[in-house]
């Protein structure tokens, strides 16, 4: 692992009544340990998974493409993007390069790469010889992952399953397994996909508990919900 621990410095919180500092899970958790090359953040929406993932990215000096797109919400939260200022990162052997992937930001990144390819056509070879924009959304995401995961470093992925069919999610699962086994990359992934969560070597950290804690695959709400759904469908079909 490149990152071994993230510490939440409660004493540095600027407020306690504004998001994300008002989330009970961020007030109950003092630190998060990383003990596997692949760690999944799991939990319901609005539990803080993406917020912590983005904060880790910023604290590690990893740029988030498209974050400053100029779009403004009707109600601006002065503190929403400041969470990275109150966490500390423990590196195993010093800082390494990294990359942040957000499904909602990827199209912006792909468009930028397409402009670069116009100036340097050889750049397309890095992504399998095709423009990311010319491929379907799912195909372009997999092309991006296949290209980038070959570079050692820290990878932070926010809901990478978005836009991927179940078979494409299985392809990503295989890619994660192969890359993690090579020993040069670490992944921290926020996901709702029970397919990705099934990676045997991964650690699942639940955000549905009072504090962030490790759970088994079978204990995850995602697994239980899908299993119950398919069990009901099987009973109905009889």
C-alpha positions, 0 to 999 in steps of 0.5 A: 500500500502507498497510503497506510492511514488517513487521520481525521483531525476533529480539532481542526473542524472549522464548524460542526453544523455544516456539511460535511463536518456535521456528518456523524460518521466523520465525528465518530471516526478518528482514522481509517487504515488501509491494509489491502491494495484494493479498498472499497467505500460502501454505503448509501448515498450522502453518507460521505464516501465521495466526500472523503475520497475527494478529500484524500485526493486533494490531500495527496496532491492529486488533481480532480479533472473538471471539478472547477467547471464553473457550475454554481449551486443555488445554495453555496456551502462555504465549507463543502470543499474544505474537508481535505484541510482537516485530514492527514495522510500517512504514506508507507514509503513516501508520496507517489503519483496518483489519479482521481476518476469521477464518473460524472467528470470523465466526459470532460476529461475525455474531451480535453484528451481529444483536443490533445490528440488533434495536436498529437495523434500518437497520444491516442495509442496510449488509449488503445488507438482510439479517441475516447470521445469516439467510443461509447461511454462504457468503452471509453472508461475501460480504455482509460482504465486499461491505459492508466492502471499500467502506471504504478501509483495511487488510484481513487475511483468514484463510482467507476461502474457508472455507464458500465454494463454488467459484463463491462463491470466484470472486465473492470473487476478482472483488471483490478484483480490483475493490477492489484496482484502486480503489486505496484498500484493501490485503489480506493474506490467508492462504489455501489456495484456488488460485482466490483465488491466481490473482489476476494482480496479487497477490504470493504469499509462501511459508511452505514455504521456509526463509524467507518468500519470493515465489513465482509462482502455478505454483510454489505447492504448491496449484496443483501439487497441484490440477493433478496431481490433475485431470491424474490424473482426466483420465487415469483417465477416458480 
